[in-house]
Amino acid sequence: MESMGDLASALDTTSSSDPASKSGGGGGSSDAARIAEVKAWLASQFELAGREVPEFEYTPRSVAHLHALASLSQARTRAASIVAADLRLKASEYRAQAARIREILERVGLAQEQLSPSAIASAQVVANVANLLNIRDTEMSSFVVAMGDLSLRKEDVEEKRAKVQKESKILLEYTRRAIAKLNDLKKTLAKFENEVAMHEAQMLQWQKNLAILDSKERQYMLQLSNYKAILNRVGYTAEINHGVLMEMAEHRKELEKKTKPILDTLRSYQDLPPDKALAALAIEDKKRQYAAAEKYLEEVLHSALTTPEL
């Protein structure tokens, strides 16, 4: 028979699959029959428990749940009755077989009363081993088959154990490596945390330097634009480069070398006594030479400015 606790635990599994609870019940005659079945089942169950059936309202939902429980309980009770009957039949067969074996042993003089304590203990050991090996009898062949099966299972277990041990060693090695890497990472993290202050100070200095460089860049860009404006204002072109200026400087030095003797000669005339005729002739000659030298200088400068750089 079912207990009330078992039936209550089965309520949740049966209520969701009960068709009556989903469809809302059948006709009036079927509802009355179901209520009668539920009442009879409840009375039988509470009678076995020695208690009275409590009063409650028979709603369609409660009747559907209780009818499902009653059906389940009755089905389990029938199944338990069948199993119990089979077990009782087997028990009677075992008792009859035990009686026959006892009678045979008594006939051959091997009754339990006639055996020595050591023989009884040995027989008990054999029986215990047979029960442990789960064999039906104590024949040698049964023991051999059982031992062979046990050996196969032992080999299988040893193989699985070796495999598990191998996997455990691999996992242990991985774990050790992971722990070592974790320790290294912790050390690295601690090192970085200790160096944070120093790097923060360095970053602040870099930020200051970057601000200074940015200011300098703006200053230099402004100066560059000013220099370009000045060069455009004085007529600077791309043809006037350092090489051309150096050539012009060399030509100027050469012209200065050529004109220096003339200037020295003119200065020497300043010490002469005044003579208008000679002075006038000398002055006119020097003017012609000076004019020729200036003309030559202008031609050289003009040719240097107009000649493109190679």
PAZAPA-4460 file (N, C-alpha, C; in steps of 0.05 Angstrom, whole numbers, plus 32768, in hexadecimal, padded with zeros to 4 digits):
% residues 310
    n_x    n_y    n_z   ca_x   ca_y   ca_z    c_x    c_y    c_z   seq   type   mol
   8011   7FE8   8000   8000   8000   8000   8012   8019   8000     1      M     A
   8006   802E   7FF4   8015   8047   7FF3   8012   8057   800D     2      E     A
   8027   8066   8016   8025   8078   802C   801B   8093   8023     3      S     A
   8012   80A3   8036   8007   80BE   802F   801E   80D0   8025     4      M     A
   8036   80CD   802F   804D   80DE   8026   8054   80D8   800A     5      G     A
   8054   80BD   8002   805A   80B6   7FE6   8045   80C1   7FD3     6      D     A
   802C   80C0   7FDB   8017   80CA   7FCA   8018   80E8   7FC7     7      L     A
   801F   80F6   7FDD   8021   8113   7FDB   8039   811C   7FC9     8      A     A
   804F   810C   7FCA   8066   8113   7FB9   8061   810E   7F9C     9      S     A
   804D   80FC   7F96   8047   80F6   7F7A   8032   8109   7F6F    10      A     A
   8028   811C   7F7F   8014   812E   7F76   801D   8140   7F5F    11      L     A
   8035   814B   7F62   8040   815E   7F4E   8044   8151   7F33    12      D     A
   804D   8137   7F33   8053   812A   7F1A   803A   8120   7F0C    13      T     A
   8024   811E   7F1A   800B   8113   7F0D   7FF8   8129   7F06    14      T     A
   7FF9   8141   7F14   7FE6   8156   7F0E   7FE9   8162   7EF3    15      S     A
   8003   8165   7EEA   8008   8172   7ED1   8001   8160   7EB9    16      S     A
   8001   8146   7EBD   7FFB   8133   7EA7   7FDF   8129   7EA8    17      S     A
   7FCE   8131   7EBB   7FB3   8126   7EBE   7FA1   8134   7EA9    18      D     A
   7F94   8126   7E97   7F83   8132   7E83   7F6A   813F   7E8E    19      P     A
   7F60   8135   7EA5   7F47   8140   7EB0   7F4C   815C   7EBA    20      A     A
   7F64   8162   7EC5   7F6A   817D   7ECF   7F6C   8191   7EB9    21      S     A
   7F74   8187   7EA0   7F77   819A   7E8A   7F5C   819E   7E7C    22      K     A
   7F4C   818A   7E7A   7F33   818C   7E6C   7F1C   8197   7E7D    23      S     A
   7F1F   8198   7E97   7F0B   81A2   7EA9   7EF6   818E   7EB1    24      G     A
   7EFB   8173   7EAC   7EE8   815E   7EB5   7ED5   8156   7E9F    25      G     A
   7EC8   813F   7EA3   7EB4   8135   7E90   7E98   813C   7E97    26      G     A
   7E85   812A   7E93   7E69   812E   7E99   7E63   812B   7EB6    27      G     A
   7E4A   812E   7EBE   7E42   812C   7EDA   7E45   8110   7EE5    28      G     A
   7E3F   80FB   7ED5   7E41   80E0   7EDF   7E5E   80D7   7EE4    29      S     A
   7E70   80E0   7ED1   7E8C   80D8   7ED4   7E98   80E7   7EED    30      S     A
   7E90   8100   7EF2   7E9A   810F   7F09   7E91   8101   7F23    31      D     A
   7E78   80F9   7F24   7E6E   80EB   7F3C   7E7D   80D1   7F41    32      A     A
   7E83   80C2   7F2B   7E92   80A9   7F2E   7EAE   80AE   7F37    33      A     A
   7EBB   80C3   7F2D   7ED6   80CA   7F35   7ED6   80D2   7F53    34      R     A
   7EC2   80E2   7F5B   7EC1   80EA   7F77   7EBD   80D2   7F89    35      I     A
   7EAC   80BF   7F81   7EA8   80A7   7F91   7EC2   8097   7F93    36      A     A
   7ED0   8094   7F7D   7EEA   8086   7F7E   7EFE   8094   7F91    37      E     A
   7EFF   80AE   7F8F   7F11   80BD   7FA0   7F0A   80BA   7FBD    38      V     A
   7EF0   80BC   7FC4   7EE8   80B9   7FDF   7EEF   809D   7FEA    39      K     A
   7EE9   8088   7FDA   7EEF   806D   7FE3   7F0D   8069   7FE7    40      A     A
   7F1D   8074   7FD5   7F3A   8071   7FD8   7F45   8080   7FF0    41      W     A
   7F3A   8099   7FF4   7F43   80A8   800C   7F3B   809A   8026    42      L     A
   7F23   808F   8026   7F1A   8081   803E   7F2C   8069   8044    43      A     A
   7F34   805A   802F   7F45   8042   8033   7F61   804B   803D    44      S     A
   7F6C   8060   8031   7F87   8069   8039   7F88   8074   8055    45      Q     A
   7F74   8085   805D   7F74   8090   8078   7F6D   807A   808C    46      F     A
   7F5D   8066   8084   7F57   8050   8096   7F70   8041   809D    47      E     A
   7F81   803C   8089   7F9B   802E   808E   7FAD   803E   80A0    48      L     A
   7FAB   8059   809E   7FBB   806A   80AF   7FAF   806F   80CB    49      A     A
   7F96   8065   80CE   7F89   8068   80E8   7F7E   8084   80ED    50      G     A
   7F78   8092   80D7   7F6E   80AD   80DA   7F55   80B0   80C9    51      R     A
   7F46   80C6   80CF   7F2D   80CC   80C0   7F33   80DE   80A9    52      E     A
   7F22   80DC   8094   7F26   80ED   807D   7F1E   8109   8084    53      V     A
   7F2F   811D   8080   7F28   8139   8086   7F13   8144   8073    54      P     A
   7F04   8157   807C   7EEF   8163   806C   7EFC   8178   8059    55      E     A
   7EF5   8177   8040   7EFE   818B   802D   7EEB   818C   8015    56      F     A
   7EED   81A0   8005   7EDB   81A4   7FEF   7EE5   8195   7FD6    57      E     A
   7ED3   8186   7FCA   7EDA   8177   7FB2   7ED6   8188   7F9A    58      Y     A
   7EEA   8196   7F92   7EEA   81A6   7F7A   7EF4   8195   7F62    59      T     A
   7EED   819E   7F4A   7EF7   818E   7F33   7F16   818B   7F33    60      P     A
   7F24   819F   7F3B   7F41   819D   7F3B   7F4B   818A   7F50    61      R     A
   7F40   818C   7F69   7F49   817A   7F7E   7F41   815D   7F78    62      S     A
   7F29   8159   7F6C   7F20   813E   7F65   7F33   8132   7F50    63      V     A
   7F3B   8143   7F3C   7F4D   813A   7F27   7F68   8132   7F33    64      A     A
   7F73   8142   7F45   7F8D   813B   7F52   7F8A   8121   7F62    65      H     A
   7F75   8120   7F73   7F72   8108   7F84   7F6C   80EF   7F74    66      L     A
   7F5D   80F2   7F5D   7F58   80DB   7F4C   7F72   80D1   7F40    67      H     A
   7F84   80E4   7F37   7F9D   80DC   7F2C   7FAE   80CE   7F41    68      A     A
   7FAE   80D8   7F59   7FBD   80CB   7F6F   7FB2   80AF   7F75    69      L     A
   7F98   80AD   7F75   7F8B   8093   7F7B   7F93   807F   7F65    70      A     A
   7F92   8088   7F4C   7F99   8075   7F36   7FB6   806D   7F39    71      S     A
   7FC7   8080   7F3F   7FE4   8079   7F42   7FE8   8066   7F5A    72      L     A
   7FDB   806C   7F70   7FDE   805B   7F87   7FD4   803F   7F83    73      S     A
   7FBD   803D   7F76   7FB3   8022   7F70   7FC5   8013   7F5D    74      Q     A
   7FD0   8021   7F49   7FE2   8013   7F36   7FFB   8009   7F45    75      A     A
   8006   801A   7F56   801E   8012   7F65   8017   7FFC   7F79    76      R     A
   8000   7FFD   7F85   7FF8   7FE8   7F98   7FF5   7FCD   7F89    77      T     A
   7FE9   7FCD   7F71   7FE7   7FB4   7F62   8003   7FAA   7F5A    78      R     A
   8015   7FBC   7F51   8030   7FB4   7F4A   803E   7FA9   7F63    79      A     A
   803B   7FB6   7F7A   8048   7FAC   7F92   803D   7F91   7F9A    80      A     A
   8023   7F8D   7F97   8017   7F73   7F9D   8022   7F5D   7F8C    81      S     A
   8025   7F63   7F72   8030   7F4F   7F5F   804C   7F48   7F67    82      I     A
   805D   7F5D   7F6D   8079   7F58   7F75   807A   7F48   7F8F    83      V     A
   8069   7F4F   7FA2   8069   7F41   7FBC   8061   7F24   7FB9    84      A     A
   804D   7F1F   7FA7   8045   7F04   7FA3   805B   7EF4   7F96    85      A     A
   806A   7F00   7F83   8080   7EF2   7F76   8096   7EED   7F8A    86      D     A
   809C   7F00   7F9C   80B0   7EFC   7FB0   80A8   7EE6   7FC4    87      L     A
   808F   7EE5   7FCB   8086   7ED0   7FDD   8088   7EB5   7FD0    88      R     A
   8082   7EB4   7FB6   8084   7E9A   7FA7   80A1   7E91   7FA6    89      L     A
   80B4   7EA4   7FA1   80D0   7E9D   7FA0   80DA   7E94   7FBC    90      K     A
   80D1   7EA2   7FD0   80D9   7E9B   7FEB   80D0   7E7F   7FF3    91      A     A
   80B7   7E78   7FEA   80AE   7E5D   7FF0   80BE   7E48   7FE1    92      S     A
   80C6   7E4F   7FC7   80D6   7E3D   7FB8   80F2   7E39   7FC4    93      E     A
   80FD   7E50   7FCE   8117   7E4E   7FDA   8116   7E3D   7FF4    94      Y     A
   8100   7E41   8004   80FE   7E31   801C   80FB   7E13   8016    95      R     A
   80EB   7E0D   8001   80E8   7DF1   7FF9   8103   7DE5   7FF0    96      A     A
   8112   7DF5   7FE0   812C   7DEB   7FD7   813F   7DE8   7FEE    97      Q     A
   813E   7DFA   8001   814F   7DF8   8019   8148   7DDF   8029    98      A     A
   812E   7DD9   802B   8126   7DC1   8039   8130   7DA8   802B    99      A     A
   812F   7DA7   8010   8138   7D90   8001   8157   7D8C   8005   100      R     A
   8165   7DA3   8003   8182   7DA2   8006   8189   7D99   8022   101      I     A
   817A   7DA3   8036   8180   7D9A   8052   817B   7D7D   8055   102      R     A
   8165   7D73   8049   815F   7D56   804B   8175   7D45   803E   103      E     A
   817F   7D4F   8026   8194   7D40   8018   81AD   7D3F   8029   104      I     A
   81B4   7D57   8035   81CC   7D58   8045   81CA   7D45   805E   105      L     A
   81B1   7D44   8069   81AE   7D33   8081   81B1   7D15   8079   106      E     A
   81A8   7D0E   8061   81AA   7CF2   8058   81C7   7CEA   8054   107      R     A
   81D7   7CFD   804A   81F3   7CF5   8045   8205   7CFB   805D   108      V     A
   81F8   7D03   8073   8208   7D09   808B   8216   7D23   808C   109      G     A
   820C   7D37   807D   8218   7D51   807C   8206   7D67   8087   110      L     A
   81F5   7D5F   809B   81E4   7D72   80A8   81F5   7D87   80B7   111      A     A
   81E9   7D9F   80BC   81F8   7DB4   80C9   8200   7DAC   80E5   112      Q     A
   81F0   7D9C   80F3   81F6   7D93   810E   820E   7D80   810F   113      E     A
   8212   7D72   80F8   8228   7D5E   80F7   8242   7D6A   80ED   114      Q     A
   8242   7D82   80E4   825B   7D8E   80D9   826A   7D9C   80F0   115      L     A
   8285   7D9D   80EB   8296   7DAA   80FE   8294   7DC9   80FB   116      S     A
   829B   7DD7   8110   829A   7DF5   810E   82AA   7E00   80F7   117      P     A
   82C1   7DF3   80F1   82D2   7DFD   80DB   82C4   7DF9   80C0   118      S     A
   82B6   7DE2   80BD   82A7   7DDC   80A4   8290   7DF0   80A1   119      A     A
   8282   7DF5   80B7   826C   7E08   80B6   8277   7E24   80AE   120      I     A
   828D   7E2C   80BA   8299   7E46   80B3   82A1   7E47   8096   121      A     A
   82AD   7E30   808C   82B5   7E30   8070   829D   7E32   805D   122      S     A
   8288   7E23   8065   826F   7E24   8054   8264   7E41   8054   123      A     A
   8265   7E4E   806C   825B   7E69   806D   826C   7E7C   805C   124      Q     A
   8286   7E77   805C   8298   7E88   804C   8291   7E84   802E   125      V     A
   828D   7E6A   8026   8286   7E65   800A   826C   7E72   8003   126      V     A
   8258   7E71   8015   823E   7E7E   8010   8242   7E9C   800E   127      A     A
   8252   7EA8   801F   8256   7EC5   801E   8264   7ECD   8004   128      N     A
   8278   7EBD   7FFC   8285   7EC3   7FE3   8272   7EC1   7FCB   129      V     A
   8260   7EAC   7FCC   824D   7EA9   7FB6   823A   7EC1   7FB5   130      A     A
   8231   7ECA   7FCD   8220   7EE2   7FCE   822F   7EFB   7FC4   131      N     A
   8249   7EFD   7FCC   8258   7F13   7FC3   825C   7F14   7FA5   132      L     A
   8261   7EFC   7F99   8265   7EFA   7F7C   824A   7EF9   7F6D   133      L     A
   8233   7EF8   7F7C   8219   7EF9   7F70   8215   7EE1   7F5D   134      N     A
   821B   7EC9   7F67   8216   7EB0   7F57   81FF   7EA1   7F63   135      I     A
   81F2   7E90   7F53   81DA   7E82   7F5C   81E1   7E69   7F6D   136      R     A
   81F9   7E5D   7F68   8200   7E45   7F77   821E   7E46   7F7E   137      D     A
   8227   7E30   7F8B   8243   7E2F   7F94   8253   7E1C   7F83   138      T     A
   824B   7E17   7F6A   825A   7E06   7F58   8275   7E13   7F51   139      E     A
   8289   7E02   7F4C   82A3   7E0C   7F45   82A3   7E1D   7F2C   140      M     A
   8293   7E13   7F18   8291   7E22   7EFF   8285   7E3E   7F03   141      S     A
   8271   7E40   7F15   8266   7E5A   7F1B   827A   7E6C   7F27   142      S     A
   828A   7E61   7F3A   829F   7E71   7F46   82B4   7E7A   7F31   143      F     A
   82BB   7E67   7F1F   82CF   7E6E   7F0A   82C5   7E84   7EF8   144      V     A
   82AB   7E81   7EEF   82A0   7E95   7EDE   829E   7EB0   7EEC   145      V     A
   8296   7EAF   7F06   8293   7EC8   7F15   82AF   7ED5   7F19   146      A     A
   82C3   7EC4   7F1F   82DE   7ECF   7F22   82E9   7EDB   7F08   147      M     A
   82E3   7ECD   7EF2   82EB   7ED8   7ED8   82DE   7EF2   7ED2   148      G     A
   82C4   7EF4   7ED8   82B6   7F0D   7ED4   82C2   7F23   7EE6   149      D     A
   82C8   7F1B   7EFF   82D4   7F2E   7F12   82EF   7F37   7F09   150      L     A
   82FF   7F24   7EFD   831A   7F2C   7EF2   8317   7F3F   7EDB   151      S     A
   8304   7F3A   7ECA   8300   7F4C   7EB3   82F8   7F68   7EBD   152      L     A
   82E6   7F68   7ED1   82DE   7F82   7EDC   82F5   7F90   7EEA   153      R     A
   8306   7F80   7EF7   831E   7F8B   7F04   8331   7F97   7EF0   154      K     A
   8335   7F88   7EDA   8347   7F93   7EC5   833C   7FAD   7EB9   155      E     A
   8321   7FAC   7EB5   8314   7FC5   7EAB   8317   7FDC   7EBE   156      D     A
   8313   7FD6   7ED8   8316   7FEB   7EEC   8333   7FF5   7EEE   157      V     A
   8346   7FE1   7EEC   8363   7FEA   7EED   836A   7FFB   7ED5   158      E     A
   835F   7FF3   7EBE   8364   8003   7EA6   8359   801F   7EA9   159      E     A
   8340   8020   7EB3   8334   803B   7EB7   8343   804A   7ECC   160      K     A
   834C   803C   7EE1   835B   8049   7EF6   8376   8055   7EEB   161      R     A
   8383   8044   7EDA   839C   804E   7ECE   8397   8067   7EBD   162      A     A
   8381   8066   7EAE   837A   807C   7E9D   8374   8095   7EAD   163      K     A
   8365   8090   7EC3   835F   80A7   7ED5   8378   80B2   7EE2   164      V     A
   838A   80A0   7EEA   83A3   80A9   7EF7   83B4   80B9   7EE3   165      Q     A
   83B4   80B0   7ECA   83C3   80BF   7EB5   83B7   80DA   7EB1   166      K     A
   839C   80DB   7EAF   838F   80F4   7EAB   8393   8106   7EC4   167      E     A
   8393   80FA   7EDC   8398   8109   7EF4   83B4   8115   7EF4   168      S     A
   83C8   8105   7EEB   83E3   8110   7EEA   83E5   8127   7ED7   169      K     A
   83D7   8124   7EBF   83D8   813A   7EAC   83CB   8153   7EB8   170      I     A
   83B3   814F   7EC5   83A5   8165   7ED1   83B6   8172   7EE7   171      L     A
   83C4   8160   7EF6   83D5   816A   7F0C   83EC   817B   7F01   172      L     A
   83F7   8172   7EEA   840D   8181   7EDE   8402   819C   7ED3   173      E     A
   83EB   819B   7EC6   83DE   81B4   7EBD   83D9   81C7   7ED5   174      Y     A
   83D0   81BB   7EEB   83CA   81CB   7F03   83E3   81D8   7F0E   175      T     A
   83F9   81C8   7F0E   8412   81D4   7F18   841C   81EA   7F06   176      R     A
   8419   81E6   7EEC   8421   81FB   7ED9   8410   8214   7EDD   177      R     A
   83F6   820F   7EE0   83E4   8226   7EE4   83EA   8235   7EFE   178      A     A
   83F0   8225   7F13   83F8   8232   7F2C   8411   8242   7F29   179      I     A
   8425   8237   7F1B   843E   8245   7F16   8439   825F   7F06   180      A     A
   8429   825D   7EF1   8423   8275   7EE2   8413   8289   7EF3   181      K     A
   8401   827F   7F04   83F3   8291   7F15   8406   82A0   7F28   182      L     A
   8419   8291   7F33   842C   829E   7F45   843D   82B3   7F36   183      N     A
   8445   82AC   7F1D   8454   82BF   7F0D   8443   82D8   7F08   184      D     A
   842A   82D4   7F01   8419   82EB   7EFC   8415   82FC   7F15   185      L     A
   8413   82EE   7F2C   8410   82FE   7F45   8429   830E   7F4A   186      K     A
   8441   8302   7F45   845A   8310   7F49   845B   8328   7F36   187      K     A
   8454   8323   7F1D   8454   8339   7F09   8441   834F   7F10   188      T     A
   8429   8347   7F1A   8416   835B   7F22   8420   836B   7F3A   189      L     A
   842C   835E   7F4D   8438   836C   7F64   844E   837F   7F5B   190      A     A
   845F   8376   7F48   8474   8387   7F3E   8469   83A0   7F30   191      K     A
   8454   839B   7F20   8447   83B2   7F12   843A   83C5   7F26   192      F     A
   842E   83BA   7F3B   8421   83CB   7F4F   8436   83DB   7F5E   193      E     A
   844D   83D0   7F63   8463   83DF   7F70   846E   83F4   7F5E   194      N     A
   846D   83F0   7F44   8479   8403   7F31   8465   8418   7F27   195      E     A
   844C   8416   7F31   8437   8428   7F28   843F   8445   7F2F   196      V     A
   8447   844A   7F47   844D   8465   7F50   8464   8471   7F3F   197      A     A
   8479   8461   7F3A   848F   846B   7F2A   8486   8472   7F0E   198      M     A
   8477   845F   7F02   846E   8464   7EE6   845A   847B   7EE5   199      H     A
   844A   847E   7EFA   8437   8495   7EFA   8447   84AF   7EF9   200      E     A
   845C   84B1   7F0A   846D   84C9   7F0A   847A   84CD   7EEF   201      A     A
   8483   84B7   7EE3   848F   84B9   7EC8   847B   84C2   7EB3   202      Q     A
   8463   84B8   7EB5   844E   84C0   7EA2   8447   84DD   7EA6   203      M     A
   8446   84E7   7EBF   8440   8503   7EC3   8456   8514   7EB7   204      L     A
   8470   850B   7EBA   8486   851A   7EAE   8483   851A   7E8F   205      Q     A
   847B   8503   7E84   8478   8501   7E67   8461   8514   7E5E   206      W     A
   844C   8515   7E6E   8436   8526   7E67   843F   8543   7E67   207      Q     A
   844F   854B   7E7B   8459   8566   7E7C   846B   856C   7E64   208      K     A
   847C   8559   7E5E   848E   855C   7E46   847E   855E   7E2D   209      N     A
   8469   854E   7E2B   8458   854F   7E13   844A   856A   7E11   210      L     A
   8441   8575   7E27   8435   858F   7E26   8449   85A5   7E1D   211      A     A
   8462   85A2   7E28   8477   85B5   7E1F   847D   85B2   7E02   212      I     A
   847F   8599   7DF9   8485   8595   7DDC   846E   859F   7DCB   213      L     A
   8456   859C   7DD4   843F   85A6   7DC5   8440   85C4   7DC3   214      D     A
   8447   85D1   7DD9   844A   85EE   7DD9   8460   85F7   7DC6   215      S     A
   8477   85E9   7DC7   848D   85EF   7DB6   8486   85EB   7D98   216      K     A
   8476   85D6   7D93   846E   85D1   7D78   845E   85E8   7D6D   217      E     A
   844A   85F2   7D7D   843A   8608   7D75   844C   8621   7D71   218      R     A
   845F   8625   7D83   8471   863C   7D80   8482   863A   7D66   219      Q     A
   848D   8622   7D61   849D   861F   7D49   848D   8621   7D30   220      Y     A
   8474   8618   7D30   8463   861B   7D19   845D   8638   7D14   221      M     A
   8458   8647   7D29   8454   8664   7D26   846D   8672   7D1B   222      L     A
   8484   866B   7D25   849D   8676   7D1B   84A1   866F   7CFE   223      Q     A
   849B   8656   7CF7   849E   864D   7CDB   848C   865E   7CC9   224      L     A
   8473   8661   7CD1   8461   8671   7CC0   846B   868E   7CBE   225      S     A
   8476   8699   7CD4   8481   86B5   7CD2   8499   86B6   7CC0   226      N     A
   84AB   86A2   7CC1   84C2   86A2   7CAF   84BA   869F   7C92   227      Y     A
   84A5   868F   7C8D   849B   868C   7C72   8490   86A7   7C68   228      K     A
   8482   86B5   7C79   8477   86CF   7C71   848D   86E3   7C6B   229      A     A
   84A2   86E2   7C7C   84B9   86F4   7C77   84C7   86EE   7C5D   230      I     A
   84CB   86D4   7C57   84D8   86CC   7C3F   84C7   86D3   7C26   231      L     A
   84AD   86D0   7C29   849B   86D8   7C12   849C   86F6   7C0E   232      N     A
   849F   8705   7C24   849F   8722   7C22   84B9   872C   7C15   233      R     A
   84D0   871F   7C1A   84E9   8728   7C0F   84EE   871B   7BF3   234      V     A
   84DB   870B   7BEA   84DE   8700   7BCF   84EE   86E7   7BCE   235      G     A
   84EF   86D8   7BE3   84FE   86BF   7BE3   84F0   86AB   7BD1   236      Y     A
   8501   869D   7BC1   84F6   8688   7BB0   8506   866E   7BB5   237      T     A
   84FC   8659   7BAA   8509   863F   7BAF   8524   863D   7BA2   238      A     A
   852A   864F   7B8D   8543   864E   7B80   855A   8659   7B91   239      E     A
   8553   866A   7BA4   8567   8676   7BB6   856B   8663   7BCD   240      I     A
   8580   8653   7BCB   8585   8640   7BE1   85A1   8645   7BEC   241      N     A
   85AA   8635   7BFD   85C3   8638   7C0A   85DB   8638   7BF6   242      H     A
   85D9   8626   7BE3   85EF   8624   7BCF   85F2   863D   7BBF   243      G     A
   85DB   8649   7BB7   85DC   8662   7BA7   85E7   8678   7BB8   244      V     A
   85DF   867A   7BD2   85E9   868F   7BE3   8607   868C   7BE8   245      L     A
   8610   8674   7BEA   862D   866F   7BEE   863C   8678   7BD5   246      M     A
   8632   8672   7BBD   863F   867B   7BA4   8640   8699   7BA3   247      E     A
   8629   86A6   7BAB   8629   86C3   7BAA   863D   86CF   7BBD   248      M     A
   8640   86C2   7BD5   8654   86CB   7BE8   8670   86C9   7BDD   249      A     A
   8676   86B3   7BCF   8690   86AF   7BC3   8696   86C4   7BAE   250      E     A
   8681   86CA   7B9D   8685   86DF   7B89   8689   86FA   7B96   251      H     A
   867C   86FF   7BAC   8680   8719   7BBA   869C   871B   7BC4   252      R     A
   86A7   8705   7BCF   86C2   8706   7BD9   86D6   870B   7BC2   253      K     A
   86D1   86FE   7BAB   86E2   8703   7B94   86E1   8720   7B8B   254      E     A
   86C9   872B   7B8A   86C6   8747   7B82   86D4   875A   7B95   255      L     A
   86D1   8753   7BB0   86DE   8764   7BC4   86FD   8763   7BC0   256      E     A
   8707   874B   7BB9   8724   8749   7BB4   872C   875A   7B9C   257      K     A
   871B   875A   7B87   8721   876A   7B6F   871F   8788   7B74   258      K     A
   870B   8790   7B84   8707   87AD   7B88   8719   87B8   7B9E   259      T     A
   8725   87A7   7BAF   8735   87B1   7BC5   874E   87C1   7BBB   260      K     A
   875C   87B7   7BA6   8773   87C8   7B9C   876B   87E3   7B92   261      P     A
   8753   87E4   7B85   874A   87FD   7B7A   8743   8811   7B91   262      I     A
   8736   8805   7BA6   872F   8816   7BBD   8749   8820   7BCB   263      L     A
   875C   880E   7BCC   8776   8816   7BD9   8783   882D   7BC9   264      D     A
   8782   882A   7BAE   878E   883F   7B9D   8780   8859   7BA1   265      T     A
   8765   8858   7BA2   8755   8871   7BA6   875C   887D   7BC1   266      L     A
   8760   886D   7BD5   8767   8878   7BF0   8783   8885   7BEF   267      R     A
   8795   887A   7BDE   87B0   8885   7BDD   87B0   88A1   7BD0   268      S     A
   879B   88A5   7BBF   879A   88BF   7BB2   8792   88D6   7BC5   269      Y     A
   8787   88CE   7BDC   877F   88E2   7BEE   8797   88F1   7BFA   270      Q     A
   87AF   88E3   7BFA   87C7   88F0   7C05   87D6   8902   7BF1   271      D     A
   87CD   8902   7BD7   87DB   8912   7BC3   87D4   8930   7BC6   272      L     A
   87E7   8942   7BBD   87E0   895F   7BBE   87CA   8964   7BA9   273      P     A
   87BA   8977   7BAF   87A4   897D   7B9C   87AE   8987   7B81   274      P     A
   87A5   897A   7B6D   87AA   8982   7B51   8791   897C   7B42   275      D     A
   8783   8990   7B3A   8768   898B   7B2E   8769   897B   7B15   276      K     A
   877C   8980   7B04   877C   8972   7AEB   8782   8954   7AEF   277      A     A
   8798   894F   7AFD   879F   8933   7B02   878A   8925   7B13   278      L     A
   8780   8933   7B28   876C   8927   7B39   8753   8920   7B29   279      A     A
   874B   8933   7B17   8733   892E   7B08   8737   8916   7AF6   280      A     A
   874E   8914   7AE9   8753   88FC   7AD8   8753   88E3   7AE8   281      L     A
   8760   88E3   7AFF   8762   88CB   7B10   8746   88C3   7B1A   282      A     A
   8737   88D7   7B21   871C   88D1   7B2B   870B   88C5   7B15   283      I     A
   870D   88D1   7AFD   86FC   88C6   7AE7   8704   88A9   7AE1   284      E     A
   871E   88A3   7AE2   8728   8888   7ADD   871E   8874   7AF2   285      D     A
   871F   887C   7B0B   8716   886B   7B21   86F7   8866   7B1F   286      K     A
   86E9   887C   7B17   86CC   8879   7B15   86C5   8864   7AFF   287      K     A
   86D5   8865   7AE9   86CF   8852   7AD4   86D5   8835   7ADE   288      R     A
   86EC   8832   7AEC   86F2   8818   7AF6   86DD   880E   7B0B   289      Q     A
   86D4   8820   7B1C   86C1   8819   7B30   86A6   8811   7B23   290      Y     A
   869E   8821   7B0F   8685   881B   7B01   8687   8800   7AF3   291      A     A
   869E   87FB   7AE7   86A1   87E1   7ADA   86A0   87CA   7AEE   292      A     A
   86AC   87CE   7B06   86AB   87B9   7B1A   868F   87B4   7B24   293      A     A
   867F   87CA   7B28   8664   87C7   7B31   8653   87B9   7B1C   294      E     A
   8657   87C0   7B03   8648   87B3   7AEE   864E   8795   7AED   295      K     A
   8668   878E   7AF1   8670   8772   7AF1   8663   8763   7B09   296      Y     A
   8662   8770   7B20   8656   8764   7B38   8638   875F   7B33   297      L     A
   862A   8773   7B28   860D   8770   7B22   8608   8759   7B0F   298      E     A
   861A   8757   7AFA   8616   8741   7AE7   861A   8726   7AF4   299      E     A
   862E   8724   7B05   8633   870B   7B13   861B   8703   7B25   300      V     A
   8612   8717   7B34   85FB   8712   7B46   85E2   870A   7B37   301      L     A
   85DD   8718   7B21   85C5   8712   7B11   85C7   86F6   7B05   302      H     A
   85DF   86EF   7AFB   85E3   86D4   7AF0   85E0   86BE   7B05   303      S     A
   85E8   86C4   7B1E   85E6   86B0   7B34   85C9   86AC   7B3C   304      A     A
   85B9   86C2   7B3B   859D   86C0   7B43   858C   86B2   7B2D   305      L     A
   8593   86B7   7B14   8583   86AC   7AFE   858A   868F   7AF7   306      T     A
   85A2   8686   7AFF   85AB   866B   7AF9   859D   8657   7B0C   307      T     A
   858C   8643   7B02   857F   862F   7B14   8593   861C   7B20   308      P     A
   858B   8612   7B38   859E   85FF   7B46   859C   85E4   7B3A   309      E     A
   85B2   85D6   7B36   85B3   85BC   7B2A   85AD   85A7   7B3F   310      L     A
***
